[in-house]
Amino acid sequence: MSRLLAAFTLLLSVALTILVTVICSVPIIIAGIFKLLLPLPAIWRAISKFANFMMYCWCEGLTVLLRLNPFLKWDVEGLEGLSKKNWYLLICNHRSWADIVILCVLFRHHIPMNKYFLKQQLAWVPFIGLACWALDMPFMKRYSRGYLLRHPERRGKDVETTRKSCEKFRVYPTTIVNFVEGSRFTPEKVLETRSAIQHLLPPKAAAIAMALSVLGPQFDKILNVTLCYPENTHSPFYDMLSGKMTRIVVRVSLIPIEEELHGDYVNDKVFKRRFQTWLNALWHEKDALLNSIMQKKKVGQ
């Protein structure tokens, strides 16, 4: 692709993304204000349904964005057996801002609208922050180990945020999405976290353990999603916007929610260790899968 065409595609993609985001987020924000002023269950349910529909429209707009790239190929496995009538806990590795776009576009016809666990900083992003608030998405504030030692009263605040948000999702089928690494993967963060995994950061279990605890048997399955951009590993989001992305690989597996995954993550240390061990093993399997995908890419070169 020529530099001129890439620059034009980038400008068009950014303009389209901003336009679609504004058009879809403004009605969601207005609906959220009404929901705040009129906290009646019937009104809350109707407004939530409307807000989810507008988010679906946003996903459709992002689909148009990806279709601007005629070179893009999807390699997807595991969408069979999904339903919009079910509750799902979706866990995924996190490589780029492109991940949110990919998940929204890929699953929009297969599962209920995604509800993301978001970093607190995103609350201040124009339009997006307020729209996510109106959609009841939980904002998580991460604290460093040093900060928690100085302010022990802040310990467990994210867990409480998770609990309150998940309570709101009992009413209608929902997909709760958590990037359990807590941050996007970079080589620098691998060194910082001393990760023993090649393609992933160490997984954090608290949020998904609490989600499973609050919603319990309401979840039908855990959706274990693995994302990979084998030919665009360095800057997937930029490559997506500029039309340089050539291949998206997605692998989806359904994990049954066994009784052993339910427990008191905050107060039961035995359960906490067992749950973290289970998640670590799952992450090692995901790393092996990513390594296999990348090796196939090298062989095909």
DRENDO-1510 file (C-alpha; in Angstrom, 1 decimal, always signed):
<recs>
REC; n; res; u; v; w
REC; 1; MET; +0.0; +0.0; +0.0 .
REC; 2; SER; +1.4; +3.4; -1.0 .
REC; 3; ARG; +2.0; +6.1; +1.7 .
REC; 4; LEU; -0.5; +8.4; +0.1 .
REC; 5; LEU; -3.3; +5.8; +0.1 .
REC; 6; ALA; -2.4; +4.9; +3.7 .
REC; 7; ALA; -2.6; +8.5; +4.8 .
REC; 8; PHE; -5.9; +9.0; +3.0 .
REC; 9; THR; -7.3; +5.8; +4.6 .
REC; 10; LEU; -6.1; +6.9; +8.0 .
REC; 11; LEU; -7.8; +10.3; +7.7 .
REC; 12; LEU; -11.0; +8.8; +6.5 .
REC; 13; SER; -11.0; +6.1; +9.2 .
REC; 14; VAL; -10.4; +8.6; +12.0 .
REC; 15; ALA; -13.1; +11.0; +10.7 .
REC; 16; LEU; -15.6; +8.1; +10.3 .
REC; 17; THR; -14.7; +6.8; +13.8 .
REC; 18; ILE; -15.3; +10.2; +15.4 .
REC; 19; LEU; -18.5; +10.7; +13.5 .
REC; 20; VAL; -20.0; +7.3; +14.4 .
REC; 21; THR; -18.9; +7.7; +18.0 .
REC; 22; VAL; -20.5; +11.2; +18.4 .
REC; 23; ILE; -23.7; +10.1; +16.6 .
REC; 24; CYS; -24.1; +7.0; +18.8 .
REC; 25; SER; -22.8; +8.3; +22.1 .
REC; 26; VAL; -24.9; +11.5; +22.4 .
REC; 27; PRO; -28.2; +9.6; +22.6 .
REC; 28; ILE; -26.7; +7.2; +25.0 .
REC; 29; ILE; -25.5; +10.0; +27.3 .
REC; 30; ILE; -28.9; +11.7; +27.2 .
REC; 31; ALA; -30.6; +8.3; +28.0 .
REC; 32; GLY; -28.1; +7.9; +30.9 .
REC; 33; ILE; -29.1; +11.3; +32.3 .
REC; 34; PHE; -32.8; +10.3; +32.2 .
REC; 35; LYS; -31.9; +7.0; +33.9 .
REC; 36; LEU; -30.2; +9.0; +36.7 .
REC; 37; LEU; -33.1; +11.4; +37.1 .
REC; 38; LEU; -35.8; +8.7; +36.9 .
REC; 39; PRO; -34.4; +5.7; +38.8 .
REC; 40; LEU; -37.6; +3.6; +38.3 .
REC; 41; PRO; -37.0; -0.1; +37.3 .
REC; 42; ALA; -39.3; +0.0; +34.3 .
REC; 43; ILE; -37.7; +3.2; +33.0 .
REC; 44; TRP; -34.2; +1.9; +33.7 .
REC; 45; ARG; -34.8; -1.3; +31.7 .
REC; 46; ALA; -36.3; +0.6; +28.7 .
REC; 47; ILE; -33.4; +3.1; +28.7 .
REC; 48; SER; -30.8; +0.3; +29.1 .
REC; 49; LYS; -32.3; -1.5; +26.1 .
REC; 50; PHE; -32.2; +1.7; +24.0 .
REC; 51; ALA; -28.6; +2.4; +25.1 .
REC; 52; ASN; -27.6; -1.2; +24.1 .
REC; 53; PHE; -29.2; -0.7; +20.7 .
REC; 54; MET; -27.2; +2.5; +20.1 .
REC; 55; MET; -24.1; +0.6; +21.0 .
REC; 56; TYR; -25.0; -2.0; +18.4 .
REC; 57; CYS; -25.3; +0.9; +15.9 .
REC; 58; TRP; -21.8; +2.0; +16.9 .
REC; 59; CYS; -20.6; -1.6; +16.3 .
REC; 60; GLU; -22.1; -1.5; +12.8 .
REC; 61; GLY; -20.3; +1.8; +12.1 .
REC; 62; LEU; -17.0; +0.2; +13.1 .
REC; 63; THR; -17.8; -2.7; +10.7 .
REC; 64; VAL; -17.9; -0.1; +7.9 .
REC; 65; LEU; -14.6; +1.2; +9.1 .
REC; 66; LEU; -13.0; -2.3; +8.7 .
REC; 67; ARG; -14.5; -2.8; +5.3 .
REC; 68; LEU; -12.5; +0.2; +4.0 .
REC; 69; ASN; -9.6; -2.2; +4.0 .
REC; 70; PRO; -9.9; -4.6; +1.0 .
REC; 71; PHE; -6.8; -6.5; +2.1 .
REC; 72; LEU; -8.1; -7.5; +5.5 .
REC; 73; LYS; -8.7; -11.3; +6.1 .
REC; 74; TRP; -10.4; -12.8; +9.1 .
REC; 75; ASP; -9.4; -16.2; +10.5 .
REC; 76; VAL; -12.0; -17.0; +13.1 .
REC; 77; GLU; -12.8; -20.3; +14.9 .
REC; 78; GLY; -15.3; -21.0; +17.7 .
REC; 79; LEU; -18.4; -18.9; +17.1 .
REC; 80; GLU; -20.7; -21.9; +17.0 .
REC; 81; GLY; -23.3; -22.3; +19.7 .
REC; 82; LEU; -23.4; -18.7; +20.9 .
REC; 83; SER; -26.7; -16.9; +21.7 .
REC; 84; LYS; -27.9; -13.4; +22.4 .
REC; 85; LYS; -30.2; -14.8; +25.1 .
REC; 86; ASN; -27.3; -16.0; +27.3 .
REC; 87; TRP; -25.1; -14.4; +29.9 .
REC; 88; TYR; -21.3; -14.6; +29.2 .
REC; 89; LEU; -18.1; -13.7; +30.9 .
REC; 90; LEU; -15.6; -12.9; +28.1 .
REC; 91; ILE; -11.9; -13.0; +29.0 .
REC; 92; CYS; -9.3; -12.0; +26.4 .
REC; 93; ASN; -5.7; -11.1; +26.0 .
REC; 94; HIS; -5.0; -7.4; +25.3 .
REC; 95; ARG; -2.6; -6.3; +22.6 .
REC; 96; SER; -4.0; -3.0; +21.3 .
REC; 97; TRP; -6.8; -0.5; +21.3 .
REC; 98; ALA; -7.9; -2.4; +18.2 .
REC; 99; ASP; -9.0; -5.3; +20.4 .
REC; 100; ILE; -12.2; -3.5; +21.5 .
REC; 101; VAL; -13.1; -2.7; +17.9 .
REC; 102; ILE; -12.5; -6.3; +16.9 .
REC; 103; LEU; -14.5; -7.8; +19.7 .
REC; 104; CYS; -17.4; -5.4; +19.1 .
REC; 105; VAL; -17.5; -6.1; +15.3 .
REC; 106; LEU; -17.0; -9.8; +15.6 .
REC; 107; PHE; -19.6; -10.6; +18.3 .
REC; 108; ARG; -22.3; -8.1; +17.5 .
REC; 109; HIS; -24.6; -10.7; +16.0 .
REC; 110; HIS; -23.7; -13.6; +18.3 .
REC; 111; ILE; -23.8; -12.5; +21.9 .
REC; 112; PRO; -25.4; -9.7; +24.1 .
REC; 113; MET; -23.7; -6.2; +23.9 .
REC; 114; ASN; -20.3; -6.2; +25.5 .
REC; 115; LYS; -19.8; -4.4; +28.8 .
REC; 116; TYR; -16.1; -3.7; +29.4 .
REC; 117; PHE; -14.1; -3.2; +32.6 .
REC; 118; LEU; -12.5; +0.1; +31.9 .
REC; 119; LYS; -9.6; +2.1; +33.3 .
REC; 120; GLN; -10.6; +5.1; +35.4 .
REC; 121; GLN; -8.8; +7.4; +33.0 .
REC; 122; LEU; -11.2; +6.6; +30.1 .
REC; 123; ALA; -14.0; +8.3; +32.1 .
REC; 124; TRP; -12.6; +11.6; +30.9 .
REC; 125; VAL; -12.4; +10.8; +27.2 .
REC; 126; PRO; -14.9; +13.1; +25.4 .
REC; 127; PHE; -18.2; +11.3; +24.5 .
REC; 128; ILE; -16.8; +7.8; +25.1 .
REC; 129; GLY; -16.4; +8.2; +28.9 .
REC; 130; LEU; -19.9; +9.5; +29.5 .
REC; 131; ALA; -21.4; +6.9; +27.1 .
REC; 132; CYS; -19.7; +4.1; +28.9 .
REC; 133; TRP; -21.0; +5.4; +32.2 .
REC; 134; ALA; -24.5; +5.5; +30.8 .
REC; 135; LEU; -24.0; +1.9; +29.6 .
REC; 136; ASP; -23.2; +0.9; +33.2 .
REC; 137; MET; -19.6; -0.2; +32.4 .
REC; 138; PRO; -17.5; -0.4; +35.5 .
REC; 139; PHE; -14.5; +2.0; +35.7 .
REC; 140; MET; -11.6; +0.4; +37.6 .
REC; 141; LYS; -8.9; +2.5; +39.4 .
REC; 142; ARG; -5.6; +0.6; +39.7 .
REC; 143; TYR; -3.4; +1.3; +42.7 .
REC; 144; SER; +0.3; +0.5; +42.9 .
REC; 145; ARG; +1.6; -1.8; +45.6 .
REC; 146; GLY; +3.4; +1.2; +47.3 .
REC; 147; TYR; +0.2; +3.3; +47.3 .
REC; 148; LEU; -1.8; +0.5; +48.9 .
REC; 149; LEU; +0.8; +0.1; +51.6 .
REC; 150; ARG; +0.4; +3.8; +52.4 .
REC; 151; HIS; -3.4; +3.8; +52.0 .
REC; 152; PRO; -4.6; +0.4; +53.0 .
REC; 153; GLU; -8.2; +1.7; +53.1 .
REC; 154; ARG; -8.2; +1.8; +49.3 .
REC; 155; ARG; -7.5; -2.0; +49.1 .
REC; 156; GLY; -10.5; -3.9; +47.6 .
REC; 157; LYS; -12.1; -0.8; +46.0 .
REC; 158; ASP; -12.0; -2.3; +42.5 .
REC; 159; VAL; -13.6; -5.5; +43.9 .
REC; 160; GLU; -16.5; -3.4; +45.3 .
REC; 161; THR; -16.9; -1.6; +42.0 .
REC; 162; THR; -17.1; -4.9; +40.2 .
REC; 163; ARG; -19.7; -6.2; +42.6 .
REC; 164; LYS; -22.0; -3.1; +42.2 .
REC; 165; SER; -21.7; -3.1; +38.4 .
REC; 166; CYS; -22.4; -6.8; +38.1 .
REC; 167; GLU; -25.6; -6.4; +40.2 .
REC; 168; LYS; -27.0; -4.2; +37.4 .
REC; 169; PHE; -26.5; -6.9; +34.8 .
REC; 170; ARG; -28.9; -9.4; +36.4 .
REC; 171; VAL; -31.9; -8.0; +34.6 .
REC; 172; TYR; -31.1; -8.7; +30.9 .
REC; 173; PRO; -28.6; -10.9; +29.1 .
REC; 174; THR; -25.2; -9.4; +29.2 .
REC; 175; THR; -21.6; -10.1; +28.1 .
REC; 176; ILE; -19.1; -8.9; +30.6 .
REC; 177; VAL; -15.7; -8.4; +29.0 .
REC; 178; ASN; -12.5; -8.3; +31.0 .
REC; 179; PHE; -8.9; -8.0; +29.7 .
REC; 180; VAL; -7.5; -9.9; +32.6 .
REC; 181; GLU; -3.9; -8.7; +32.1 .
REC; 182; GLY; -5.1; -5.3; +33.2 .
REC; 183; SER; -3.0; -3.5; +30.5 .
REC; 184; ARG; -2.0; -3.8; +26.9 .
REC; 185; PHE; +0.9; -6.1; +26.2 .
REC; 186; THR; +4.3; -4.5; +25.4 .
REC; 187; PRO; +7.8; -5.9; +25.7 .
REC; 188; GLU; +8.5; -3.2; +28.4 .
REC; 189; LYS; +5.6; -4.4; +30.5 .
REC; 190; VAL; +6.9; -8.0; +30.2 .
REC; 191; LEU; +10.2; -6.9; +31.8 .
REC; 192; GLU; +8.3; -4.7; +34.4 .
REC; 193; THR; +6.0; -7.5; +35.5 .
REC; 194; ARG; +8.7; -10.2; +35.1 .
REC; 195; SER; +6.3; -12.3; +33.1 .
REC; 196; ALA; +7.2; -15.9; +32.5 .
REC; 197; ILE; +4.9; -16.0; +29.5 .
REC; 198; GLN; +6.2; -15.1; +26.1 .
REC; 199; HIS; +3.2; -13.4; +24.5 .
REC; 200; LEU; +1.1; -12.3; +27.5 .
REC; 201; LEU; +1.3; -10.4; +30.7 .
REC; 202; PRO; +0.4; -12.2; +34.0 .
REC; 203; PRO; -3.4; -12.5; +34.5 .
REC; 204; LYS; -5.2; -10.7; +37.3 .
REC; 205; ALA; -8.0; -12.7; +38.8 .
REC; 206; ALA; -9.9; -10.4; +41.2 .
REC; 207; ALA; -12.4; -8.9; +38.7 .
REC; 208; ILE; -13.5; -12.1; +37.0 .
REC; 209; ALA; -13.7; -14.0; +40.3 .
REC; 210; MET; -16.0; -11.3; +41.7 .
REC; 211; ALA; -18.1; -11.3; +38.6 .
REC; 212; LEU; -18.6; -15.0; +38.9 .
REC; 213; SER; -19.3; -14.6; +42.6 .
REC; 214; VAL; -22.0; -11.9; +42.1 .
REC; 215; LEU; -23.8; -13.3; +39.0 .
REC; 216; GLY; -23.1; -16.9; +39.9 .
REC; 217; PRO; -25.2; -19.4; +38.0 .
REC; 218; GLN; -26.6; -16.7; +35.8 .
REC; 219; PHE; -23.5; -17.0; +33.6 .
REC; 220; ASP; -24.0; -19.7; +31.0 .
REC; 221; LYS; -20.4; -20.0; +29.9 .
REC; 222; ILE; -17.0; -18.3; +30.0 .
REC; 223; LEU; -15.9; -17.1; +26.6 .
REC; 224; ASN; -12.1; -17.6; +26.3 .
REC; 225; VAL; -11.1; -15.4; +23.4 .
REC; 226; THR; -7.6; -15.2; +21.9 .
REC; 227; LEU; -6.7; -12.3; +19.6 .
REC; 228; CYS; -3.7; -12.2; +17.4 .
REC; 229; TYR; -2.5; -9.9; +14.6 .
REC; 230; PRO; +0.3; -12.1; +13.2 .
REC; 231; GLU; +1.3; -9.7; +10.4 .
REC; 232; ASN; +0.8; -6.4; +12.4 .
REC; 233; THR; +2.3; -7.1; +15.8 .
REC; 234; HIS; +4.0; -3.7; +16.4 .
REC; 235; SER; +1.1; -1.2; +15.8 .
REC; 236; PRO; -2.2; -3.0; +15.2 .
REC; 237; PHE; -4.4; +0.0; +16.0 .
REC; 238; TYR; -2.5; +2.4; +13.6 .
REC; 239; ASP; -2.4; -0.4; +11.0 .
REC; 240; MET; -6.2; -0.9; +11.3 .
REC; 241; LEU; -7.0; +2.8; +10.8 .
REC; 242; SER; -4.5; +3.2; +7.9 .
REC; 243; GLY; -5.7; +0.1; +6.1 .
REC; 244; LYS; -2.4; -1.8; +6.6 .
REC; 245; MET; -3.8; -4.6; +8.7 .
REC; 246; THR; -3.9; -7.8; +6.6 .
REC; 247; ARG; -5.0; -10.6; +9.0 .
REC; 248; ILE; -6.9; -10.9; +12.2 .
REC; 249; VAL; -6.8; -14.3; +14.0 .
REC; 250; VAL; -9.5; -15.0; +16.6 .
REC; 251; ARG; -9.9; -18.3; +18.5 .
REC; 252; VAL; -13.0; -18.7; +20.8 .
REC; 253; SER; -13.5; -21.5; +23.3 .
REC; 254; LEU; -16.4; -22.1; +25.7 .
REC; 255; ILE; -15.4; -22.9; +29.2 .
REC; 256; PRO; -18.1; -24.4; +31.5 .
REC; 257; ILE; -18.4; -22.7; +34.9 .
REC; 258; GLU; -17.8; -25.4; +37.4 .
REC; 259; GLU; -18.6; -25.2; +41.1 .
REC; 260; GLU; -14.9; -24.8; +41.9 .
REC; 261; LEU; -14.9; -21.4; +40.2 .
REC; 262; HIS; -17.3; -19.9; +42.7 .
REC; 263; GLY; -16.1; -18.7; +46.0 .
REC; 264; ASP; -15.1; -15.7; +48.2 .
REC; 265; TYR; -12.0; -14.3; +46.5 .
REC; 266; VAL; -11.6; -11.5; +49.0 .
REC; 267; ASN; -11.7; -13.5; +52.3 .
REC; 268; ASP; -11.0; -17.1; +51.4 .
REC; 269; LYS; -7.2; -17.4; +50.8 .
REC; 270; VAL; -7.4; -21.1; +49.7 .
REC; 271; PHE; -10.0; -20.3; +47.0 .
REC; 272; LYS; -8.0; -17.2; +45.9 .
REC; 273; ARG; -4.9; -19.3; +45.4 .
REC; 274; ARG; -6.9; -22.0; +43.6 .
REC; 275; PHE; -8.6; -19.6; +41.3 .
REC; 276; GLN; -5.3; -17.8; +40.4 .
REC; 277; THR; -3.7; -21.2; +39.7 .
REC; 278; TRP; -6.6; -22.1; +37.3 .
REC; 279; LEU; -6.3; -18.7; +35.5 .
REC; 280; ASN; -2.5; -19.0; +35.3 .
REC; 281; ALA; -2.9; -22.5; +33.6 .
REC; 282; LEU; -5.4; -21.1; +31.2 .
REC; 283; TRP; -3.0; -18.2; +30.3 .
REC; 284; HIS; -0.2; -20.7; +29.6 .
REC; 285; GLU; -2.5; -22.5; +27.2 .
REC; 286; LYS; -3.3; -19.2; +25.5 .
REC; 287; ASP; +0.4; -18.4; +25.2 .
REC; 288; ALA; +1.0; -21.7; +23.6 .
REC; 289; LEU; -1.9; -21.1; +21.1 .
REC; 290; LEU; -0.5; -17.6; +20.3 .
REC; 291; ASN; +3.0; -19.1; +19.8 .
REC; 292; SER; +1.5; -21.7; +17.4 .
REC; 293; ILE; -0.3; -19.0; +15.4 .
REC; 294; MET; +2.9; -16.9; +15.1 .
REC; 295; GLN; +5.0; -20.0; +14.1 .
REC; 296; LYS; +2.5; -20.8; +11.3 .
REC; 297; LYS; +2.9; -17.2; +10.1 .
REC; 298; LYS; +6.7; -17.6; +10.0 .
REC; 299; VAL; +6.4; -20.8; +8.0 .
REC; 300; GLY; +4.1; -19.1; +5.5 .
REC; 301; GLN; +6.5; -16.3; +4.8 .
</recs>
